[in-house]
Amino acid sequence: MAKWDYDGPILEIDKLSISFFTRLREIPAVMDFSVSVQPGEAVGLVGESGCGKSTVALGVMQDLGVNGRIVGGSVKFKGRDLGEMSAEELRDIRGSEIAMIYQEPMASLNPAMRIGKQLMEVPMIHQGLSQKEAYARALQVVTDVKLPDPERILNSFPHQLSGGQQQRIVIAMALMSEPALLILDEPTTALDVTVEAAIVELVKDLGRKYGTSMLFISHNLGLVLETCDRICVMYSGEAVERGSIHDVFDEMQHPYTQALFRSIPLPGADKNARPLVAIPGNFPLPHERPKGCNFGPRCDYFQAGRCDAKPIPMETVPGNDRHHTRCLRYQEIDWQAPIAASDVKEKSSAGDVILKMDDLRKYYEVAANALFGGGERKVVKANETLSFEARESETLAIVGESGCGKSTFAKVLMGLETATDGQIIFDNRNIEAVPIEKRDTKTISDIQMVFQNPFDTLNPSMKVGRQIIRALEVFGIGKNEAERRERMLSLLDLVKLPREFADRMPRQLSGGQKQRVGIARAFSGGARVVVADEPVSALDVSVQAAVTDLLMEIQREEKTTLLFISHDLSIVRYLSDRVMVMYLGHVVELGTTEQVFSPPYHPYTEALLSAVPIADTSVTKKHIVLEGDIPSAMNPPPGCPFQTRCRWKSQVPGNLCETEVPPMKFRDGNHQIKCHLSEDQMAEMEPVIQIAAE
């Protein structure tokens, strides 16, 4: 059969069940799962970690390892059952007709082989092309994925490319043999929003160009809205709702879908007036699933004796034969009912200035030849003239792409690095030149940090309670062990963890629970400034809502100043009072959240806002895709740091942008923008995000 002579569904998964077998038991990972993908269609598969999304993808690839087995149902590709094919037939189809793109690009690339050679292997193995034909094809595909200077890229090794470029190469590799089906497993999780926006745009263009069908696995509902035609929502191994994007986003018919949407910060959510609603309880473990409906124990509409009586089948929603739900009560629920008002929180008013940075600079000197340490030395300008102040009880968000200097400034503030120039004034004393080992205990306990990855910050061989008590000992809190133990238990209460967790080991906790322990430890010494470095980006959306609200609540009680480092502008808009936008070591915009999210913007802020995926069909966004990558801090461009990627540059007369660093302009008192654009040009800017009137 020729590649394209099939007009039925490209992929048809019917009542698929997959289990993993351990010495003790069979663990069902996916049950009764059905979805189909039509030619040229993109279907999104969404749900939290552990719901079985990636297992479905591995089931399609027939790659379940030694312990995994399909125990029911079938997976058909172009009408042929993959489960009945020989190993040789599967090998022919994998990589040529079905290709998969993984979350971590470096896991798919051979670090010791040039990019060109890796790409050429695919058509040479699967299609028998000659070396010359394969090279021409590789050059074409690298051009298609919009990489600069394709010949140089083909001659590079993977480590010489940025994360976004590596991911483009992996996409190029998947497209080398023009597959009929492309499976994308969270392909943009590890990337910056601007890079993510460019990759999503690229995937859509390539889908149109090659007519490829796609199964797009993600936990980001906004991304699925922007890339897919239909969506399937999974919970604990089952599909719970299926339909077109508009069916599921605007006319949802399953309580879990509704709960997911209530836990993400859409435009209009507000930490005081309209807080997010976290999903109560925890995800069930595969061998401890409840009877009846898997979502029952966490559902607002649960009815004992009915929802937990027997397994619940998928049903077609009346009036729409392409919309299905796995809920007994979907016709009895008022889906349009407003969210039950959770407590409206008092807006805490910002107090006195507690922390002030003035013209802070941090330069690193590195050997130009980093491998051998010889030769001339180069200066990396990680932070340039950083100035801002933070007040008691306020949340200041710091946003920007990787490499803009966010974490460097946090390290200087914490004392892990010392400043090259400028000053940091904390409580009327200078701390920029005092490394952490020379700081007094009070300063250390006053300035604490919550890290991005909760797994890396806990000692795996020490009980949770003991780790918090250790922090209390270091901070000199409590006269004796009994007092410290009592304080530790009250800290567990503060972060809403059961007291018996004190005797658990970190491995027995979920990601969200570990992050709560990290927060308890940060607040154990009565911290006055807490630097939260991407504290929720490694967590699921429903857990994100709970952890974010927890941070806000503790901040209200303790009157802490929160410096929230993030690249997720949806969360920033929801929880911050002021926003500072950084690019290549410079502060390019600083103002209240209202000011930063409405025009005029710095051109970089405008591009960042355009890149954020928003899971709301009533939102229209201005479409701006940033060209090129962030320049290296070793070799920054002359003039304005953003001029190499700015779409407004041509509006500025002469070559001012290329020769002079722009001055910081003050607008409306406290709104600062570092840009050469005139007041009149800024006044012409239009909003990037618009919400249609109801």
Order of alpha helices (4+ residues) and beta strands (2+ residues): beta-beta-beta-alpha-beta-beta-alpha-beta-alpha-alpha-alpha-alpha-alpha-beta-alpha-beta-alpha-beta-beta-alpha-alpha-beta-beta-beta-beta-beta-alpha-beta-beta-alpha-beta-alpha-alpha-alpha-alpha-beta-alpha-beta-alpha-beta-beta-alpha-alpha-beta-alpha-beta-beta-alpha-beta
